[in-house]
Amino acid sequence: MTQAYTPFADDSYAGRTVLITGAASGMGLETARAFAAKGAEVVMADRDEAGLERYGSELRKGGAKIHTVKVDVSNPESIAEAFAYCDAHLARLDNVVTCAAIITAKRLFEQDWAHWQRVLNVNLLGTFFTVQAGVKRMLENPAGGNIVCVASDAGVHGGGGLIADTAYAASKAATLSLVKSVARELAGKKVRINALNPGPTDSPMHAHIDPSLKERIAANLPVRRMGRPEDMAAAILFLCSDAASFVYGAALDVDGGSMFR
């Protein structure tokens, strides 16, 4: 994959730290690679221990400062343990990126209570308690910090059951509201929080989409291709950078033009 993070100097994140959830694959993994390439000390957090071991080792061999920690964001105790690891191993926590999520594509009458609980526990509650723990530490950091929550274009225009369903779309819409709510509460502090709205992205999370449907989706996008995980990683890198110091409580659409607003 092409690693084109040209707007930033090679050492632009040197001396800074980041915790990334969902870092063992897809967007989270590319985000870890992006931060590592710019000199950051990275904590890769995921429930996939094998993926963490594989890619963590790969990045360390390239000279990156990488930590790996198992986390299940649907379990608040597991989130607390991940942040306890950060407290013990990092001088401070500068950035948090919440990539951990599940995508589901069930029709209306296929969705039961257990389905909604599972989606909301991971996508919404997991995001909230990760943000809460990150903010707590950043408020104690004289330099403040940055948080990016990955939402979705489905959180704006809805699901429908073909690619993403009602539960998924609702969880991402709630994530957008979460970001704005936290931003209002943190006004005047040195902690920034923003959301990222990825459009259709060709990543492991979208493995359930039929290849022919992916082709049709790409053909209907103004840029004529689906997004790539590294597209999202580059945008996240920007949102956490000094270049985005005036971007606050916003939702950045990185969607190939899927929803002009």
C-alpha positions in Angstrom: 0.0 0.0 0.0 1.1 3.5 -0.8 2.1 5.5 2.3 1.7 9.1 1.1 1.7 11.3 4.3 3.5 14.1 2.5 1.9 17.1 4.3 3.9 16.2 7.4 7.6 16.2 8.2 9.0 12.7 8.8 9.4 13.6 12.5 6.2 15.6 13.0 5.0 13.3 15.8 8.3 12.6 17.4 8.0 12.7 21.2 4.2 12.3 21.0 2.1 9.3 21.9 -1.2 7.8 20.6 -3.5 5.0 21.6 -5.4 3.5 18.7 -8.3 1.0 19.2 -9.1 -1.5 16.5 -5.4 -1.3 15.5 -4.9 -4.9 14.3 -6.5 -4.5 10.9 -7.9 -2.1 8.3 -8.1 1.6 9.2 -6.8 1.2 12.7 -3.7 -0.6 11.4 -3.0 2.0 8.7 -3.4 4.7 11.3 -0.8 3.0 13.5 1.5 2.8 10.6 0.9 6.5 9.8 1.7 7.7 13.3 4.7 5.4 13.5 6.1 6.7 10.2 6.0 10.2 11.7 7.9 9.3 14.8 5.0 8.7 17.3 5.1 6.2 20.1 2.1 4.0 19.4 -0.1 1.8 21.6 -2.0 -0.6 19.3 -5.1 -1.9 21.1 -7.3 -4.6 19.8 -9.0 -7.8 20.8 -7.1 -9.7 18.0 -4.0 -10.7 19.8 -2.5 -12.5 16.8 -3.0 -9.5 14.6 -1.4 -7.2 17.3 1.6 -9.6 17.5 2.1 -9.8 13.8 1.8 -6.1 12.9 3.4 -4.9 16.1 6.5 -6.9 15.4 6.5 -5.8 11.8 6.5 -2.1 12.8 9.1 -2.6 15.5 11.4 -4.2 13.0 11.2 -0.9 11.1 12.3 1.0 14.1 9.0 2.2 15.4 8.1 2.6 19.1 5.2 0.2 19.4 3.2 -1.2 22.3 0.5 -3.7 21.9 -2.4 -4.3 24.4 -5.4 -6.5 24.2 -8.7 -4.6 24.6 -12.4 -5.5 24.2 -14.1 -2.1 24.0 -17.4 -3.7 24.8 -16.1 -4.3 28.3 -15.4 -1.2 30.4 -13.0 -3.1 32.6 -10.9 -4.0 29.6 -10.8 -0.4 28.5 -9.7 0.6 32.0 -6.9 -2.0 31.8 -5.7 -0.6 28.4 -5.4 2.9 29.8 -3.7 1.6 32.9 -1.1 0.1 30.6 -0.7 3.6 29.0 -0.3 5.1 32.5 2.5 2.6 33.3 4.4 2.8 30.0 3.9 6.2 28.5 5.2 9.6 29.8 1.8 11.0 28.8 -1.0 10.4 26.4 -1.3 12.9 23.6 -3.7 11.3 21.1 -6.6 8.8 21.2 -8.1 7.4 18.0 -11.2 5.2 18.3 -11.3 2.9 15.3 -12.7 -0.2 17.0 -16.1 -1.1 15.6 -18.3 -3.7 14.1 -20.4 -3.3 11.0 -23.6 -5.3 10.5 -26.0 -5.5 7.5 -29.3 -7.0 8.6 -32.7 -6.2 7.4 -35.2 -4.5 9.7 -37.0 -7.7 11.0 -33.7 -9.6 11.3 -32.5 -7.3 14.0 -33.3 -8.4 17.6 -32.4 -7.1 21.0 -29.2 -9.0 21.2 -28.1 -7.6 17.9 -28.6 -4.0 18.9 -26.9 -4.6 22.3 -23.8 -6.0 20.6 -23.6 -3.2 18.1 -24.2 -0.4 20.6 -21.8 -2.0 23.2 -18.9 -1.9 20.7 -19.6 1.1 18.5 -21.1 3.6 20.9 -20.5 2.6 24.6 -17.0 1.4 23.7 -16.3 4.7 22.0 -17.7 6.7 24.9 -15.7 5.0 27.6 -12.5 5.2 25.6 -13.1 8.9 25.1 -13.9 9.4 28.8 -10.7 7.7 29.8 -8.6 9.6 27.3 -10.0 13.0 28.2 -9.3 12.3 31.9 -5.7 11.9 31.2 -5.4 14.7 28.7 -6.9 17.2 31.1 -4.0 16.3 33.4 -1.5 16.9 30.6 -0.4 20.6 30.4 -0.2 20.2 26.6 -3.7 18.8 26.4 -4.4 16.3 23.6 -6.5 15.2 20.6 -9.2 12.7 20.2 -10.6 11.4 16.9 -13.7 9.2 16.8 -14.3 7.2 13.7 -18.0 7.5 12.7 -19.4 6.8 9.2 -21.3 8.4 6.4 -24.0 5.9 7.3 -24.4 8.0 10.5 -25.5 10.9 8.3 -27.6 9.3 5.5 -28.6 6.0 7.3 -28.1 2.4 6.6 -30.6 0.2 4.8 -29.4 -3.3 5.4 -27.4 -3.8 2.2 -24.0 -2.5 3.3 -24.9 -1.3 6.8 -28.0 -1.7 8.8 -30.1 0.4 11.1 -28.3 -0.5 14.3 -24.9 0.3 12.8 -26.1 3.6 11.3 -27.7 4.6 14.5 -24.6 3.8 16.5 -22.5 6.0 14.2 -25.1 8.9 14.3 -24.8 8.7 18.1 -21.1 8.8 17.8 -21.3 12.1 15.9 -23.6 13.5 18.6 -21.2 12.2 21.3 -18.3 14.1 19.7 -20.2 17.4 19.6 -21.5 16.9 23.2 -18.0 16.2 24.5 -16.6 19.1 22.5 -19.1 21.5 24.1 -18.2 20.2 27.6 -14.5 20.6 26.9 -14.8 24.2 25.5 -11.9 26.3 26.7 -9.8 23.3 27.7 -6.7 22.1 25.8 -8.3 18.9 24.5 -9.7 18.8 21.0 -12.1 16.1 19.8 -13.3 15.6 16.3 -15.0 12.8 14.2 -14.1 11.2 10.9 -16.8 10.2 8.5 -15.4 7.5 6.2 -17.3 6.7 3.1 -17.4 3.3 1.4 -14.0 1.8 2.2 -12.4 -1.3 0.8 -11.2 -2.7 4.1 -11.5 -6.0 6.1 -14.5 -4.6 7.8 -16.3 -4.6 4.5 -15.4 -8.1 3.5 -19.1 -9.0 3.6 -19.8 -6.8 0.6 -20.0 -8.7 -2.7 -17.1 -7.7 -5.1 -19.7 -6.8 -7.9 -21.4 -4.5 -5.4 -18.1 -2.8 -4.6 -17.6 -2.2 -8.3 -21.0 -0.5 -8.5 -20.4 1.5 -5.4 -17.1 2.8 -6.8 -18.6 3.6 -10.2 -21.3 5.8 -8.4 -18.8 7.8 -6.4 -17.5 11.1 -7.9 -13.9 9.9 -7.5 -14.8 6.5 -9.1 -13.1 4.4 -6.5 -13.8 3.2 -3.0 -11.8 4.6 -0.1 -8.7 2.9 1.3 -7.7 2.5 4.9 -4.7 4.7 4.3 -7.0 7.5 3.0 -8.6 7.5 6.5 -5.3 7.3 8.3 -4.0 10.4 6.5 -7.1 12.3 7.6 -6.8 11.2 11.2 -3.1 12.2 11.1 -4.2 15.7 10.0 -7.0 15.9 12.7 -4.4 15.1 15.4 -1.8 17.6 14.1 -1.0 21.2 14.9 -2.3 22.0 11.4 -5.8 21.2 12.6 -5.6 23.4 15.8 -8.8 25.3 14.7 -10.8 22.2 13.9 -13.0 21.5 16.9 -16.1 19.3 17.4 -16.2 18.8 13.6 -17.0 15.8 11.4 -14.6 15.5 8.5 -16.1 13.6 5.5 -13.6 11.4 3.8 -16.0 9.8 1.4 -15.0 10.3 -2.2 -18.0 12.7 -2.5 -20.6 10.2 -1.4 -22.5 12.9 0.5 -22.1 16.4 -0.6 -23.5 18.7 2.1 
